[in-house]
Amino acid sequence: MFIQPWDAGLDEAEWRAWIADGHDFGVLAVNGPPGRPPVAVPTHFTSDPGHLLVHLARPNPAWKAIENDPNVLFTVFGDYAFVPGPWRAKPGSPPTDGVPTSYYTAVQFTCRAHVVDDPEAKAELLRRQMAHFQPDGDHAPVSADRPPYGRMLSGIRGLRLEVTDVRAKFKYDDHKPVEHRTTVADRLTERGRGLDVPAALQQRRRLDRTGPWKP
């Protein structure tokens, strides 16, 4: 993932807060066996210190790829919007001379994958995930020897992704003048399509922290 200096995360707390704010779905990318393309798997995840926790169906082709190479990437992205060219035209120039761009946040984890096959360990991984996704506890106990989950555990495998590096990108035109960024955020809010409003919120948040960008 290419990151311009003005798009880089401001600190570790920034990307951690963004992930914690409901961004718990990403894409697991694994190198394919020789002669085969990479395997990409969209999936929810949770985390504990130093690891991402994932489970996948046993027939998923990712398992063979992980056996070939346990070094993987997990990418989470969101708060994205297309910014049309006229919104980015320089003052005094024709609007059609503006060059469009995309705004987005992306956090990319480099990991080493550890497969979880022990039934009780898989049940514990699921308990961690259920505590995150269904914190009200409105589900049957997740146990390796009780229905309904016990009989279903053989159909999945767990993954503990040991995080070895994190790269964060917040691409919201931070190198542009304050007036430009404020105007684009207003236009995104007014347009209100897709993730326009969350993208505008990210742009304003970054603007509040950085002001005019300085190399």
Residue pairs with C-beta under 8 A, 6 or more apart in sequence:
1 75
1 106
1 108
1 167
1 169
3 167
3 169
4 171
4 175
5 215
6 174
6 175
6 213
7 169
7 170
7 171
7 172
7 174
8 168
8 169
8 170
9 15
9 167
9 168
9 169
9 170
10 170
10 206
10 209
10 210
12 166
14 168
14 170
15 107
15 166
15 168
18 105
18 107
18 168
19 47
19 76
19 107
23 76
23 78
23 105
23 107
24 44
24 45
24 46
24 76
24 132
24 133
25 42
25 43
25 44
25 45
25 76
26 42
26 43
26 45
26 74
26 75
26 76
26 77
27 40
27 41
27 42
27 43
27 74
27 75
28 40
28 41
28 42
28 43
28 54
28 62
28 72
28 73
28 74
28 159
28 161
29 38
29 39
29 40
29 41
29 72
29 73
29 74
29 75
30 38
30 39
30 40
30 41
30 62
30 65
30 66
30 69
30 72
30 113
31 38
31 65
31 68
31 69
31 71
31 72
32 38
32 39
32 65
32 68
33 64
33 65
33 68
34 68
36 65
38 65
39 61
39 62
39 65
41 56
41 60
41 62
43 54
43 56
44 54
44 129
44 133
45 52
45 53
45 54
45 74
45 161
46 52
46 53
46 128
46 129
46 132
46 133
47 53
48 128
50 162
50 163
51 160
51 161
51 162
51 163
52 74
52 109
52 111
52 159
52 160
52 161
52 163
53 125
53 128
53 129
53 158
53 159
53 160
53 161
54 74
54 158
54 159
54 161
55 116
55 122
55 125
55 126
55 129
55 156
55 157
55 158
55 159
56 62
56 63
56 156
56 157
56 159
57 155
57 156
58 154
58 155
58 156
58 157
63 115
63 157
66 72
66 113
66 115
66 159
70 112
70 113
70 114
71 110
71 111
71 112
71 113
72 110
72 111
72 112
72 113
72 161
73 108
73 109
73 110
73 111
74 108
74 109
74 111
74 161
75 106
75 107
75 108
75 109
76 106
76 107
76 108
76 109
77 104
77 105
77 106
77 107
78 104
78 105
78 195
78 198
79 103
79 104
79 105
79 195
79 198
79 199
79 201
79 202
80 102
80 103
80 104
80 105
80 194
80 195
80 199
81 102
81 103
81 104
81 188
81 193
81 194
81 195
81 196
81 199
81 200
82 100
82 102
82 103
83 100
83 101
83 102
83 103
83 173
83 184
83 188
84 98
84 100
85 95
85 96
85 97
85 98
85 99
85 100
86 95
86 96
86 98
87 98
87 183
87 184
87 187
88 98
88 99
88 100
88 101
88 173
88 176
88 180
88 184
89 95
89 96
89 97
89 98
90 97
90 98
101 171
101 173
102 171
103 171
103 172
103 173
103 188
103 199
103 202
103 203
104 169
104 171
104 199
105 168
105 169
105 170
105 171
105 202
106 168
106 169
106 171
107 166
107 167
107 168
107 169
108 166
108 167
108 168
108 169
109 161
109 163
109 165
109 166
110 163
110 164
110 165
110 166
110 167
111 161
111 162
111 163
111 164
112 161
112 162
112 164
113 159
113 160
113 161
113 162
114 159
114 160
114 161
114 162
115 157
115 158
115 159
116 122
116 125
116 157
116 158
116 159
116 160
117 157
117 158
119 144
119 150
119 153
119 154
120 144
121 158
122 144
122 153
122 156
122 157
122 158
123 142
123 143
123 144
123 149
123 150
123 153
125 158
125 160
126 142
126 149
126 158
127 142
130 139
130 142
140 146
140 147
140 148
140 149
141 149
142 149
143 149
143 150
144 150
144 153
170 202
170 206
172 181
172 199
172 202
172 203
172 206
173 180
173 181
173 184
173 203
174 181
174 206
174 207
174 210
174 213
175 213
176 213
177 212
178 207
178 211
178 212
181 203
181 207
182 204
182 207
184 200
184 203
185 200
185 203
185 204
185 207
186 200
188 196
188 197
188 199
188 200
188 203
189 196
189 197
189 200
